[in-house]
Amino acid sequence: MEKLIEQFLEHLRYERNVSAHTLRNYSSDLEQFVHFLTPDKKRKAPDVSEIDHLTIREWMASLHTEQKKKSSIARKLAALRTFFQFLVREGVLELNPAKLVSTPRLEKKLPKHLSIEEAIRFIESPDQQTDLGKRDRAMLELMYATGVRVAELTTLNLADVDFRNQLIRVTGKRRKQRIVPFGDPAGEAIRKYLGVRDKFLFNAPVSKRDDEALFLNYQGTRITTRSVGGVA
């Protein structure tokens, strides 16, 4: 088995050109598996054809007993799957036994939320001396004030903004519409952006200009969710 692992690592190094860090992880994980199979060093490791999914599950269970992190266990299982798949490709095995073993469910980490001070610094980060900065500030202020999704932000039209009552008409999933209020900071930021919005339109051919869209990109067309992602 050790010789097959060496061949597999050579395959990773020269054919798949994996990083040195990844190669070390594969080597370490497979070495640990071999150690599990042969706790007594005087014994030879079993032939790979004798290893089935139950053997692999036993190893997974032992790792749980050792209180290894689920992410670490999942990585080790992935290493085994890749190793056995290599052996299937090379004709050493007919089936990959590791495919029959379920990956541990990883813990879902709660997203880190911004403090009020961090949120304010983030919203105020765009450079107000530039046209793009005015647009970005308006988008961030509006998202912060209303809680609209990025996809909803990009569908807003000029006609959806009611400055007098400080309301916007938002079109959500399944074309459902709702009215959402916004405060003075968002209203002021949008007005400053509208003062330079026409400059964005002038950058686009007349046939491609989007006169209805509230937020435009530098080409004079409606801003995309990907572009907003670059801002936020």
N, C-alpha and C positions, 0 to 999 in steps of 0.2 A: 504493500500500500504506500509505503514511503516513496518508492520509486515513481509511482503514479502521481503522487503529490508534487514531486520534483518536476515531472513532465508538465503538469498543469501550471506550475509557477513559471516555468520557461515559456509556456504558451502565453501567459498573461504578460510577461516581460517583453517578449520579442514580437508576438503577433498582435496582441491587443494594446501594447504600449501603455500599460497602466502606470500610474505614478508610483514612486518608491513607497509612499505612505500607504497606498492601497495594497500594494504587494505585501508589505509587512503585515497588514491586517489579515489578508487571506492566509498567509503563512502561519500567523499566530493562531487564528481560529481553527485551522485544520490540524495544527499540532496539538491543540487542546482536545480536539475530537479523538485523535489517535491515543492521547494519554487516557481519555475516558475509556476507550476500548481495551487498553492494556495497562491498567494501574500497576500491574506487576511487570516491571521492565524485562524480566526474564522470558516473558511470554511474547510470542509474535502476534502482530496485529492480524485480525481475521481477514480473509480474502474479501475484496470489495463486493463480490457477488453474494456474500453471506450477510451483508448489511441491508436491513430492510427499514421500513418507516417506523416500526416499533422500536428499533435500536435508537433511531434518531430522536424519537419522542422521549425515550428514557434519558437521553443526554439533555434534552430541553428541560425535563423535569428536574434533573440534578442541578442545572443552572438556576432554576427557580429556587430550589432549596438553598443554594448558595447566596440567594438574594441578589442575583445579578439584575441589572436594569433591563427592562423589557426591550429597550432600543438596542442594547448590546446583544441580547439573545436573538433578536430579529436579524441583526447583522451576521451573526454566526450561522444562522439557518440559511441566510442568503448565500453565504460563502459555500456551504455544503451543496446547495442547489446548483450553483455555478460549477462546482467541482464535478458533481455527478453528471451534469449535463455535458460537460467536456468528455467524460468517459463514455457517455452514450454516443456522442458524435464520433469518437475514436473507435467505436465498435467494441469497447470493453464490456459495456452493459447494454441491456436492451431497454431498460426503464430507469427513470430517475426516481429513487425512493424518497428523496427529500421533497418532491412535489406533493406527496400525500400528507405532508405535515403542515398544519396551519400556522401562519405567522402570528405571533402574539399581538394582541391588541395594544397599541401604544397609548400611553397616557396623553390625554388632550390637555395641552397647556393653555391656560386662560391668557388671552392677549393682554399685553401690558397697556394700560390706559395712561393717557397724558394727564398731568396735573393741570389745573387752570392756568398756572404761570407758563407751563410748557406749551399749552395750546395757544395762548396769546402770542408767545414768541414765534411759534410756527406760523400763525396767521399773519403776523407782521413781518415775516421774513422777506417777501418779495420786494424788490427795489422799486419804490414808488416814483423814481425819476425816469423810469422807462415805460413804454406803452405795454409791453408784455407784463411788467411788474404790476401795473394798474389792473390788467385783466386778471392775473393770478390772484391778486389780493381780493378782488371782487368775488371770484369763485370760492376762495377759502372762507371768506366772511359769510357768504350765502350758505355754504354747506354747514358751517358751524352754527349758524343761526336757525336753520330749518331742519337739519338732519337728513336732507335729501341724499339719495344714493348718487354715485358718480354717473351712472347711466341715466338717471333722471335729470341730473344737472345738464348733461349734454343735449337733452331733447328740449330744453327750455327755449321759447321764442320771445322776442321783444314783447309781443302781445300778451304774454303770460305774466308780465310784471305790472302790478297795480301800485304805483308809487304813492298815490293819494292815501290809500288804505294800508299800505305796506304789506301787500299780500302777493303770493305767486301761485299760479295754477300749475300743479305738477301732474304729469302723466306717468303713472307707474305701470306695474305689470298688468297684462291683459287690457291695456289702454284705459285702466281706471284712473279717473282724475280726482284730485283733492286740492283744497285750498289751504295754504300754509302761510302763517304770518312771519315777517322778519322785522328786525329792529333797526334803529338808526344807523349803527356802524355798517351794516350790510347795505342799507339804502345809500349811504354816502359813498361807499366803495363802488357800487354799481354805477352811480352817477359819474364818478370820476372816470371809470372805464368807458362809459358811453361817450365821454368827451373825446376819446381817441379811437373809438371803434371804427369809424369810417376809414381810418388809415389802413386797417386790416383789409377792408373791402377793396381799396384801391390797388392792393397787391395782386389781386386775382383778375383774370379775364372776366368780362361782363357775363359771359355764358356760364361761368362757374361760381359766381358770387352767390352767397346765401344771405339775402337781405333779411330773412325772417329770424335766423338763429340769433340768440342772445350772445352766446360766447363763440368767438371765431378764432381760428388759428391764423398764423402769419400769412397763409395763402388766401385768406378771405373766405374760407369755407368753414362749416360747422366743426367745432372742436370734437375730438374723439375721446372715448374713455381712456385709451392708451396715452394720449397727450396729457390728460388730467392726471394720470398716474405718475407721469414724469414730474408734475408739479408737486403732488402730494406724496 
